[in-house]
Each structure stands twice: as C-alpha cells, then as structure tokens.
Amino acid sequence: MANIHKEHFSIEDDVLAEIKRQLANIQYGSLEIQIHNGQVVQLEKREKKRWGKSENYK
C-alpha cells in the first residue's frame, strides 16, 4: 500500500480569490487547478457555449 503523506499546504489568499472568481464566472465548463509540490501553479478554464434547437432556428 502506498505511503500517504498528510502534510498540510496553505493556499495564498489571492490564489483562493482567483479560484472563486473563475468559478463564479463559469456557467458550463470546467476549472482545472494544476498543483506542483503542494502549490497551485496554474488555473485552466474551459467554458462551453451551447445553443438549444429553438434558439438556432428562429
């Protein structure tokens, strides 16, 4: 069985604020958080735009 480390890493307030801001602005999609050595190093947002059939055929 793998050895599980239970170290606690803190996330800076500005990084948390940016994650919250990005999440608040996504209606459909995903937010990927890249972590290296316990630190957030990158956020990648993928947003989807969708149109229903009734909107396309007006």
mmJSON file of the N, C-alpha and C atoms, coordinates in Angstrom:
{"data_MODEL":{"atom_site":{
"group_PDB":["ATOM","ATOM","ATOM","ATOM","ATOM","ATOM","ATOM","ATOM","ATOM","ATOM","ATOM","ATOM","ATOM","ATOM","ATOM","ATOM","ATOM","ATOM","ATOM","ATOM","ATOM","ATOM","ATOM","ATOM","ATOM","ATOM","ATOM","ATOM","ATOM","ATOM","ATOM","ATOM","ATOM","ATOM","ATOM","ATOM","ATOM","ATOM","ATOM","ATOM","ATOM","ATOM","ATOM","ATOM","ATOM","ATOM","ATOM","ATOM","ATOM","ATOM","ATOM","ATOM","ATOM","ATOM","ATOM","ATOM","ATOM","ATOM","ATOM","ATOM","ATOM","ATOM","ATOM","ATOM","ATOM","ATOM","ATOM","ATOM","ATOM","ATOM","ATOM","ATOM","ATOM","ATOM","ATOM","ATOM","ATOM","ATOM","ATOM","ATOM","ATOM","ATOM","ATOM","ATOM","ATOM","ATOM","ATOM","ATOM","ATOM","ATOM","ATOM","ATOM","ATOM","ATOM","ATOM","ATOM","ATOM","ATOM","ATOM","ATOM","ATOM","ATOM","ATOM","ATOM","ATOM","ATOM","ATOM","ATOM","ATOM","ATOM","ATOM","ATOM","ATOM","ATOM","ATOM","ATOM","ATOM","ATOM","ATOM","ATOM","ATOM","ATOM","ATOM","ATOM","ATOM","ATOM","ATOM","ATOM","ATOM","ATOM","ATOM","ATOM","ATOM","ATOM","ATOM","ATOM","ATOM","ATOM","ATOM","ATOM","ATOM","ATOM","ATOM","ATOM","ATOM","ATOM","ATOM","ATOM","ATOM","ATOM","ATOM","ATOM","ATOM","ATOM","ATOM","ATOM","ATOM","ATOM","ATOM","ATOM","ATOM","ATOM","ATOM","ATOM","ATOM","ATOM","ATOM","ATOM","ATOM","ATOM","ATOM","ATOM","ATOM","ATOM"],
"id":[1,2,3,4,5,6,7,8,9,10,11,12,13,14,15,16,17,18,19,20,21,22,23,24,25,26,27,28,29,30,31,32,33,34,35,36,37,38,39,40,41,42,43,44,45,46,47,48,49,50,51,52,53,54,55,56,57,58,59,60,61,62,63,64,65,66,67,68,69,70,71,72,73,74,75,76,77,78,79,80,81,82,83,84,85,86,87,88,89,90,91,92,93,94,95,96,97,98,99,100,101,102,103,104,105,106,107,108,109,110,111,112,113,114,115,116,117,118,119,120,121,122,123,124,125,126,127,128,129,130,131,132,133,134,135,136,137,138,139,140,141,142,143,144,145,146,147,148,149,150,151,152,153,154,155,156,157,158,159,160,161,162,163,164,165,166,167,168,169,170,171,172,173,174],
"type_symbol":["N","C","C","N","C","C","N","C","C","N","C","C","N","C","C","N","C","C","N","C","C","N","C","C","N","C","C","N","C","C","N","C","C","N","C","C","N","C","C","N","C","C","N","C","C","N","C","C","N","C","C","N","C","C","N","C","C","N","C","C","N","C","C","N","C","C","N","C","C","N","C","C","N","C","C","N","C","C","N","C","C","N","C","C","N","C","C","N","C","C","N","C","C","N","C","C","N","C","C","N","C","C","N","C","C","N","C","C","N","C","C","N","C","C","N","C","C","N","C","C","N","C","C","N","C","C","N","C","C","N","C","C","N","C","C","N","C","C","N","C","C","N","C","C","N","C","C","N","C","C","N","C","C","N","C","C","N","C","C","N","C","C","N","C","C","N","C","C","N","C","C","N","C","C"],
"label_atom_id":["N","CA","C","N","CA","C","N","CA","C","N","CA","C","N","CA","C","N","CA","C","N","CA","C","N","CA","C","N","CA","C","N","CA","C","N","CA","C","N","CA","C","N","CA","C","N","CA","C","N","CA","C","N","CA","C","N","CA","C","N","CA","C","N","CA","C","N","CA","C","N","CA","C","N","CA","C","N","CA","C","N","CA","C","N","CA","C","N","CA","C","N","CA","C","N","CA","C","N","CA","C","N","CA","C","N","CA","C","N","CA","C","N","CA","C","N","CA","C","N","CA","C","N","CA","C","N","CA","C","N","CA","C","N","CA","C","N","CA","C","N","CA","C","N","CA","C","N","CA","C","N","CA","C","N","CA","C","N","CA","C","N","CA","C","N","CA","C","N","CA","C","N","CA","C","N","CA","C","N","CA","C","N","CA","C","N","CA","C","N","CA","C","N","CA","C","N","CA","C","N","CA","C"],
"label_alt_id":[null,null,null,null,null,null,null,null,null,null,null,null,null,null,null,null,null,null,null,null,null,null,null,null,null,null,null,null,null,null,null,null,null,null,null,null,null,null,null,null,null,null,null,null,null,null,null,null,null,null,null,null,null,null,null,null,null,null,null,null,null,null,null,null,null,null,null,null,null,null,null,null,null,null,null,null,null,null,null,null,null,null,null,null,null,null,null,null,null,null,null,null,null,null,null,null,null,null,null,null,null,null,null,null,null,null,null,null,null,null,null,null,null,null,null,null,null,null,null,null,null,null,null,null,null,null,null,null,null,null,null,null,null,null,null,null,null,null,null,null,null,null,null,null,null,null,null,null,null,null,null,null,null,null,null,null,null,null,null,null,null,null,null,null,null,null,null,null,null,null,null,null,null,null],
"label_comp_id":["MET","MET","MET","ALA","ALA","ALA","ASN","ASN","ASN","ILE","ILE","ILE","HIS","HIS","HIS","LYS","LYS","LYS","GLU","GLU","GLU","HIS","HIS","HIS","PHE","PHE","PHE","SER","SER","SER","ILE","ILE","ILE","GLU","GLU","GLU","ASP","ASP","ASP","ASP","ASP","ASP","VAL","VAL","VAL","LEU","LEU","LEU","ALA","ALA","ALA","GLU","GLU","GLU","ILE","ILE","ILE","LYS","LYS","LYS","ARG","ARG","ARG","GLN","GLN","GLN","LEU","LEU","LEU","ALA","ALA","ALA","ASN","ASN","ASN","ILE","ILE","ILE","GLN","GLN","GLN","TYR","TYR","TYR","GLY","GLY","GLY","SER","SER","SER","LEU","LEU","LEU","GLU","GLU","GLU","ILE","ILE","ILE","GLN","GLN","GLN","ILE","ILE","ILE","HIS","HIS","HIS","ASN","ASN","ASN","GLY","GLY","GLY","GLN","GLN","GLN","VAL","VAL","VAL","VAL","VAL","VAL","GLN","GLN","GLN","LEU","LEU","LEU","GLU","GLU","GLU","LYS","LYS","LYS","ARG","ARG","ARG","GLU","GLU","GLU","LYS","LYS","LYS","LYS","LYS","LYS","ARG","ARG","ARG","TRP","TRP","TRP","GLY","GLY","GLY","LYS","LYS","LYS","SER","SER","SER","GLU","GLU","GLU","ASN","ASN","ASN","TYR","TYR","TYR","LYS","LYS","LYS"],
"label_asym_id":["A","A","A","A","A","A","A","A","A","A","A","A","A","A","A","A","A","A","A","A","A","A","A","A","A","A","A","A","A","A","A","A","A","A","A","A","A","A","A","A","A","A","A","A","A","A","A","A","A","A","A","A","A","A","A","A","A","A","A","A","A","A","A","A","A","A","A","A","A","A","A","A","A","A","A","A","A","A","A","A","A","A","A","A","A","A","A","A","A","A","A","A","A","A","A","A","A","A","A","A","A","A","A","A","A","A","A","A","A","A","A","A","A","A","A","A","A","A","A","A","A","A","A","A","A","A","A","A","A","A","A","A","A","A","A","A","A","A","A","A","A","A","A","A","A","A","A","A","A","A","A","A","A","A","A","A","A","A","A","A","A","A","A","A","A","A","A","A","A","A","A","A","A","A"],
"label_entity_id":["1","1","1","1","1","1","1","1","1","1","1","1","1","1","1","1","1","1","1","1","1","1","1","1","1","1","1","1","1","1","1","1","1","1","1","1","1","1","1","1","1","1","1","1","1","1","1","1","1","1","1","1","1","1","1","1","1","1","1","1","1","1","1","1","1","1","1","1","1","1","1","1","1","1","1","1","1","1","1","1","1","1","1","1","1","1","1","1","1","1","1","1","1","1","1","1","1","1","1","1","1","1","1","1","1","1","1","1","1","1","1","1","1","1","1","1","1","1","1","1","1","1","1","1","1","1","1","1","1","1","1","1","1","1","1","1","1","1","1","1","1","1","1","1","1","1","1","1","1","1","1","1","1","1","1","1","1","1","1","1","1","1","1","1","1","1","1","1","1","1","1","1","1","1"],
"label_seq_id":[1,1,1,2,2,2,3,3,3,4,4,4,5,5,5,6,6,6,7,7,7,8,8,8,9,9,9,10,10,10,11,11,11,12,12,12,13,13,13,14,14,14,15,15,15,16,16,16,17,17,17,18,18,18,19,19,19,20,20,20,21,21,21,22,22,22,23,23,23,24,24,24,25,25,25,26,26,26,27,27,27,28,28,28,29,29,29,30,30,30,31,31,31,32,32,32,33,33,33,34,34,34,35,35,35,36,36,36,37,37,37,38,38,38,39,39,39,40,40,40,41,41,41,42,42,42,43,43,43,44,44,44,45,45,45,46,46,46,47,47,47,48,48,48,49,49,49,50,50,50,51,51,51,52,52,52,53,53,53,54,54,54,55,55,55,56,56,56,57,57,57,58,58,58],
"pdbx_PDB_ins_code":[null,null,null,null,null,null,null,null,null,null,null,null,null,null,null,null,null,null,null,null,null,null,null,null,null,null,null,null,null,null,null,null,null,null,null,null,null,null,null,null,null,null,null,null,null,null,null,null,null,null,null,null,null,null,null,null,null,null,null,null,null,null,null,null,null,null,null,null,null,null,null,null,null,null,null,null,null,null,null,null,null,null,null,null,null,null,null,null,null,null,null,null,null,null,null,null,null,null,null,null,null,null,null,null,null,null,null,null,null,null,null,null,null,null,null,null,null,null,null,null,null,null,null,null,null,null,null,null,null,null,null,null,null,null,null,null,null,null,null,null,null,null,null,null,null,null,null,null,null,null,null,null,null,null,null,null,null,null,null,null,null,null,null,null,null,null,null,null,null,null,null,null,null,null],
"Cartn_x":[0.844,0.0,0.882,0.475,1.25,1.291,2.394,2.546,1.858,0.873,0.107,0.633,1.053,1.531,0.36,0.231,-0.877,-0.343,0.527,1.056,0.007,-0.037,-0.994,-0.275,-0.758,-0.204,-1.209,-0.731,-1.643,-1.7,-2.852,-3.053,-3.184,-2.439,-2.446,-3.823,-4.159,-5.475,-5.773,-4.766,-5.011,-5.292,-4.685,-4.946,-6.365,-6.759,-8.127,-9.155,-8.856,-9.771,-9.919,-8.82,-8.883,-9.664,-9.483,-10.244,-11.732,-12.103,-13.508,-14.061,-13.269,-13.697,-13.949,-13.037,-13.195,-14.408,-14.617,-15.774,-17.086,-17.102,-18.32,-18.706,-17.725,-17.969,-18.153,-18.204,-18.418,-19.85,-20.559,-21.895,-21.858,-21.092,-20.894,-19.424,-18.785,-17.382,-16.654,-15.363,-14.554,-13.418,-12.925,-11.758,-10.762,-9.621,-8.582,-7.513,-7.148,-6.144,-4.913,-3.807,-2.547,-1.758,-1.275,-0.532,0.825,1.873,3.221,3.857,4.307,4.914,3.99,2.699,1.737,1.351,1.794,1.485,0.688,-0.324,-1.083,-0.179,0.001,0.883,0.146,-1.082,-1.791,-3.277,-4.082,-5.522,-5.827,-6.657,-7.066,-8.583,-9.212,-10.671,-11.104,-12.036,-12.663,-14.138,-14.603,-16.004,-16.725,-17.914,-18.719,-19.819,-20.076,-21.209,-22.163,-23.406,-24.382,-25.625,-26.21,-27.445,-28.433,-29.661,-30.706,-31.241,-31.942,-32.501,-33.41,-34.249,-35.204,-34.489,-33.312,-32.564,-31.878,-31.499,-30.805,-31.747,-33.015,-33.941,-35.039,-34.686,-35.674,-36.02],
"Cartn_y":[-1.188,0.0,1.242,2.249,3.482,4.236,4.88,5.712,7.049,7.395,8.623,9.699,10.814,11.941,12.848,13.212,14.086,15.464,15.987,17.322,18.343,19.427,20.494,21.613,21.923,23.023,24.16,25.357,26.502,27.094,27.64,28.3,29.787,30.577,32.023,32.602,33.654,34.277,34.767,35.315,35.811,34.671,33.509,32.349,31.843,31.751,31.338,32.308,33.588,34.597,34.424,34.124,33.929,32.665,31.602,30.369,30.641,31.36,31.71,32.573,33.522,34.423,33.625,32.726,31.919,31.002,30.377,29.505,30.27,31.476,32.286,32.695,32.714,33.176,32.061,30.815,29.7,29.215,29.155,28.586,27.126,26.827,25.463,25.306,24.322,24.094,23.521,23.806,23.255,24.204,24.054,24.796,23.762,23.701,22.742,23.475,22.901,23.502,22.612,23.145,22.408,22.702,21.645,21.776,21.102,21.753,21.203,21.43,20.364,20.447,21.112,20.83,21.367,22.816,23.405,24.799,24.875,25.731,25.969,26.733,26.187,26.834,27.305,26.787,27.17,26.881,27.762,27.541,27.514,26.562,26.488,26.375,27.347,27.382,26.972,26.029,25.638,25.949,26.796,27.213,26.778,26.293,25.824,26.844,27.041,27.844,26.906,26.893,25.981,26.741,26.284,26.863,25.726,25.937,24.937,24.991,23.953,23.911,25.095,25.453,26.544,27.885,28.075,29.319,29.357,28.195,28.15,28.346,28.013,28.025,29.058,30.284,31.355,31.935],
"Cartn_z":[0.0,0.0,0.0,-0.715,-0.837,0.483,0.728,1.916,1.659,2.444,2.254,3.197,2.609,3.409,3.73,4.976,5.372,5.738,4.868,5.097,4.705,5.434,5.134,4.399,3.204,2.423,2.439,2.658,2.648,1.246,0.924,-0.366,-0.097,-0.826,-0.614,-0.888,-0.163,-0.28,-1.698,-2.378,-3.739,-4.703,-4.488,-5.33,-5.076,-3.812,-3.482,-4.057,-3.981,-4.529,-6.039,-6.73,-8.184,-8.526,-7.763,-7.992,-7.812,-6.755,-6.523,-7.651,-8.127,-9.207,-10.491,-10.803,-12.011,-11.915,-10.757,-10.57,-10.672,-10.149,-10.173,-11.593,-12.502,-13.865,-14.885,-14.44,-15.365,-15.233,-16.363,-16.34,-16.769,-17.809,-18.289,-18.608,-18.054,-18.351,-17.162,-17.098,-16.012,-15.666,-14.448,-13.991,-13.492,-14.145,-13.774,-12.97,-11.838,-10.952,-10.982,-11.472,-11.52,-10.247,-9.628,-8.367,-8.535,-8.066,-8.092,-6.727,-6.11,-4.77,-3.764,-3.864,-2.915,-3.146,-4.255,-4.561,-5.859,-5.867,-7.098,-8.05,-9.249,-10.223,-11.464,-11.7,-12.919,-12.784,-13.35,-13.485,-14.975,-15.365,-16.762,-16.813,-17.464,-17.549,-18.938,-18.995,-20.254,-20.122,-21.009,-20.942,-22.206,-22.042,-23.16,-23.45,-24.706,-25.149,-25.846,-25.421,-26.003,-26.42,-27.524,-28.006,-28.194,-27.748,-27.939,-29.353,-29.777,-31.129,-31.412,-30.454,-30.678,-30.909,-30.301,-30.487,-31.853,-32.403,-33.699,-34.88,-34.721,-35.84,-35.695,-35.331,-35.187,-36.523],
"occupancy":[1.0,1.0,1.0,1.0,1.0,1.0,1.0,1.0,1.0,1.0,1.0,1.0,1.0,1.0,1.0,1.0,1.0,1.0,1.0,1.0,1.0,1.0,1.0,1.0,1.0,1.0,1.0,1.0,1.0,1.0,1.0,1.0,1.0,1.0,1.0,1.0,1.0,1.0,1.0,1.0,1.0,1.0,1.0,1.0,1.0,1.0,1.0,1.0,1.0,1.0,1.0,1.0,1.0,1.0,1.0,1.0,1.0,1.0,1.0,1.0,1.0,1.0,1.0,1.0,1.0,1.0,1.0,1.0,1.0,1.0,1.0,1.0,1.0,1.0,1.0,1.0,1.0,1.0,1.0,1.0,1.0,1.0,1.0,1.0,1.0,1.0,1.0,1.0,1.0,1.0,1.0,1.0,1.0,1.0,1.0,1.0,1.0,1.0,1.0,1.0,1.0,1.0,1.0,1.0,1.0,1.0,1.0,1.0,1.0,1.0,1.0,1.0,1.0,1.0,1.0,1.0,1.0,1.0,1.0,1.0,1.0,1.0,1.0,1.0,1.0,1.0,1.0,1.0,1.0,1.0,1.0,1.0,1.0,1.0,1.0,1.0,1.0,1.0,1.0,1.0,1.0,1.0,1.0,1.0,1.0,1.0,1.0,1.0,1.0,1.0,1.0,1.0,1.0,1.0,1.0,1.0,1.0,1.0,1.0,1.0,1.0,1.0,1.0,1.0,1.0,1.0,1.0,1.0,1.0,1.0,1.0,1.0,1.0,1.0],
"B_iso_or_equiv":[0.0,0.0,0.0,0.0,0.0,0.0,0.0,0.0,0.0,0.0,0.0,0.0,0.0,0.0,0.0,0.0,0.0,0.0,0.0,0.0,0.0,0.0,0.0,0.0,0.0,0.0,0.0,0.0,0.0,0.0,0.0,0.0,0.0,0.0,0.0,0.0,0.0,0.0,0.0,0.0,0.0,0.0,0.0,0.0,0.0,0.0,0.0,0.0,0.0,0.0,0.0,0.0,0.0,0.0,0.0,0.0,0.0,0.0,0.0,0.0,0.0,0.0,0.0,0.0,0.0,0.0,0.0,0.0,0.0,0.0,0.0,0.0,0.0,0.0,0.0,0.0,0.0,0.0,0.0,0.0,0.0,0.0,0.0,0.0,0.0,0.0,0.0,0.0,0.0,0.0,0.0,0.0,0.0,0.0,0.0,0.0,0.0,0.0,0.0,0.0,0.0,0.0,0.0,0.0,0.0,0.0,0.0,0.0,0.0,0.0,0.0,0.0,0.0,0.0,0.0,0.0,0.0,0.0,0.0,0.0,0.0,0.0,0.0,0.0,0.0,0.0,0.0,0.0,0.0,0.0,0.0,0.0,0.0,0.0,0.0,0.0,0.0,0.0,0.0,0.0,0.0,0.0,0.0,0.0,0.0,0.0,0.0,0.0,0.0,0.0,0.0,0.0,0.0,0.0,0.0,0.0,0.0,0.0,0.0,0.0,0.0,0.0,0.0,0.0,0.0,0.0,0.0,0.0,0.0,0.0,0.0,0.0,0.0,0.0],
"pdbx_formal_charge":[null,null,null,null,null,null,null,null,null,null,null,null,null,null,null,null,null,null,null,null,null,null,null,null,null,null,null,null,null,null,null,null,null,null,null,null,null,null,null,null,null,null,null,null,null,null,null,null,null,null,null,null,null,null,null,null,null,null,null,null,null,null,null,null,null,null,null,null,null,null,null,null,null,null,null,null,null,null,null,null,null,null,null,null,null,null,null,null,null,null,null,null,null,null,null,null,null,null,null,null,null,null,null,null,null,null,null,null,null,null,null,null,null,null,null,null,null,null,null,null,null,null,null,null,null,null,null,null,null,null,null,null,null,null,null,null,null,null,null,null,null,null,null,null,null,null,null,null,null,null,null,null,null,null,null,null,null,null,null,null,null,null,null,null,null,null,null,null,null,null,null,null,null,null],
"auth_seq_id":[1,1,1,2,2,2,3,3,3,4,4,4,5,5,5,6,6,6,7,7,7,8,8,8,9,9,9,10,10,10,11,11,11,12,12,12,13,13,13,14,14,14,15,15,15,16,16,16,17,17,17,18,18,18,19,19,19,20,20,20,21,21,21,22,22,22,23,23,23,24,24,24,25,25,25,26,26,26,27,27,27,28,28,28,29,29,29,30,30,30,31,31,31,32,32,32,33,33,33,34,34,34,35,35,35,36,36,36,37,37,37,38,38,38,39,39,39,40,40,40,41,41,41,42,42,42,43,43,43,44,44,44,45,45,45,46,46,46,47,47,47,48,48,48,49,49,49,50,50,50,51,51,51,52,52,52,53,53,53,54,54,54,55,55,55,56,56,56,57,57,57,58,58,58],
"auth_comp_id":["MET","MET","MET","ALA","ALA","ALA","ASN","ASN","ASN","ILE","ILE","ILE","HIS","HIS","HIS","LYS","LYS","LYS","GLU","GLU","GLU","HIS","HIS","HIS","PHE","PHE","PHE","SER","SER","SER","ILE","ILE","ILE","GLU","GLU","GLU","ASP","ASP","ASP","ASP","ASP","ASP","VAL","VAL","VAL","LEU","LEU","LEU","ALA","ALA","ALA","GLU","GLU","GLU","ILE","ILE","ILE","LYS","LYS","LYS","ARG","ARG","ARG","GLN","GLN","GLN","LEU","LEU","LEU","ALA","ALA","ALA","ASN","ASN","ASN","ILE","ILE","ILE","GLN","GLN","GLN","TYR","TYR","TYR","GLY","GLY","GLY","SER","SER","SER","LEU","LEU","LEU","GLU","GLU","GLU","ILE","ILE","ILE","GLN","GLN","GLN","ILE","ILE","ILE","HIS","HIS","HIS","ASN","ASN","ASN","GLY","GLY","GLY","GLN","GLN","GLN","VAL","VAL","VAL","VAL","VAL","VAL","GLN","GLN","GLN","LEU","LEU","LEU","GLU","GLU","GLU","LYS","LYS","LYS","ARG","ARG","ARG","GLU","GLU","GLU","LYS","LYS","LYS","LYS","LYS","LYS","ARG","ARG","ARG","TRP","TRP","TRP","GLY","GLY","GLY","LYS","LYS","LYS","SER","SER","SER","GLU","GLU","GLU","ASN","ASN","ASN","TYR","TYR","TYR","LYS","LYS","LYS"],
"auth_asym_id":["A","A","A","A","A","A","A","A","A","A","A","A","A","A","A","A","A","A","A","A","A","A","A","A","A","A","A","A","A","A","A","A","A","A","A","A","A","A","A","A","A","A","A","A","A","A","A","A","A","A","A","A","A","A","A","A","A","A","A","A","A","A","A","A","A","A","A","A","A","A","A","A","A","A","A","A","A","A","A","A","A","A","A","A","A","A","A","A","A","A","A","A","A","A","A","A","A","A","A","A","A","A","A","A","A","A","A","A","A","A","A","A","A","A","A","A","A","A","A","A","A","A","A","A","A","A","A","A","A","A","A","A","A","A","A","A","A","A","A","A","A","A","A","A","A","A","A","A","A","A","A","A","A","A","A","A","A","A","A","A","A","A","A","A","A","A","A","A","A","A","A","A","A","A"],
"auth_atom_id":["N","CA","C","N","CA","C","N","CA","C","N","CA","C","N","CA","C","N","CA","C","N","CA","C","N","CA","C","N","CA","C","N","CA","C","N","CA","C","N","CA","C","N","CA","C","N","CA","C","N","CA","C","N","CA","C","N","CA","C","N","CA","C","N","CA","C","N","CA","C","N","CA","C","N","CA","C","N","CA","C","N","CA","C","N","CA","C","N","CA","C","N","CA","C","N","CA","C","N","CA","C","N","CA","C","N","CA","C","N","CA","C","N","CA","C","N","CA","C","N","CA","C","N","CA","C","N","CA","C","N","CA","C","N","CA","C","N","CA","C","N","CA","C","N","CA","C","N","CA","C","N","CA","C","N","CA","C","N","CA","C","N","CA","C","N","CA","C","N","CA","C","N","CA","C","N","CA","C","N","CA","C","N","CA","C","N","CA","C","N","CA","C","N","CA","C","N","CA","C","N","CA","C"],
"pdbx_PDB_model_num":[1,1,1,1,1,1,1,1,1,1,1,1,1,1,1,1,1,1,1,1,1,1,1,1,1,1,1,1,1,1,1,1,1,1,1,1,1,1,1,1,1,1,1,1,1,1,1,1,1,1,1,1,1,1,1,1,1,1,1,1,1,1,1,1,1,1,1,1,1,1,1,1,1,1,1,1,1,1,1,1,1,1,1,1,1,1,1,1,1,1,1,1,1,1,1,1,1,1,1,1,1,1,1,1,1,1,1,1,1,1,1,1,1,1,1,1,1,1,1,1,1,1,1,1,1,1,1,1,1,1,1,1,1,1,1,1,1,1,1,1,1,1,1,1,1,1,1,1,1,1,1,1,1,1,1,1,1,1,1,1,1,1,1,1,1,1,1,1,1,1,1,1,1,1]
}}}
